[in-house]
Amino acid sequence: MTEPQPPAVRIVRGAPDEVELAALVAGLVAAAPGVEDEVTAGAHRWANPAHLLRGPDAWRPGPDAWRWSLRA
């Protein structure tokens, strides 16, 4: 079995009512980074043109750089 996780939020002083706790949780959820859905989760990787280059030395400046760009 897995060990139980400690609570993400702990009230150390006071006795908040349900409305105050709901406002706190809503604020924490709004401040959390967004989660990508399954469709767009990896889009930034395949759309990156750097994957077309073959290796770190694929770019060679010079007059024939365009000719050798995909032959590295």
N, C-alpha and C positions, 0 to 999 in steps of 0.2 A: 504494500500500500504506500501511497505517497503521504508525506507529512503535510498537515494542514498549514496553509499560508497564514501569515499574520495579517490582521486587518489593515486595509489600505489607509483608513482614516480612524483615528482614535480621539474621542472626546476626553480631554484631561481635566476640564473644569466646567462647571455649569451643568444645566439640564435643558438642552434644547428640545423644543417640541417637534412634532412631525413636519410642520411647515418649514421650520428653520433647517432641519436636516435635509429636506427635499431641495431647498434652495442651495445648500452647500453642495449636494451631489450634482445638481444641475450645473453649477458653476465649475466643478471639477471636470465634468464630462465636456463642457464647452471649451475648456482650456486644454484638454488633451489633444494630442496630434491626431489628425484624421487617419482613418484606416482605409486603404485602397480596396476596392472590390476585386473579385477574381478576374474580371475581364481586363482591367487596366493595371493589374499589379506589376506585370513585367514589361509594360509597353516602353518604358524609358530605356530598357536594355536593348531591345531589338531595333528601336528607332535611332539609336546612337550610331552615327556614321563611322565612328572609330573602329567598329568591328570589321570594316572592310579592309583595313590595313593589316598586313601580315607581319607581325612582330614589331619590336621597338625600332628597328632600323629600316622599316619599309619606306619611310620618306627620305629620299635623297635629293637635296637641292641641286639644281643644275638644269641645263637646257633639255635633257632627255628625261626629266623626272616623271613626266606624265606617262612616258613609255614603260618605265620600270615600276610604276606604282603598284601594280597587281602581280608582279613576278617575284616578289621577295620571298 
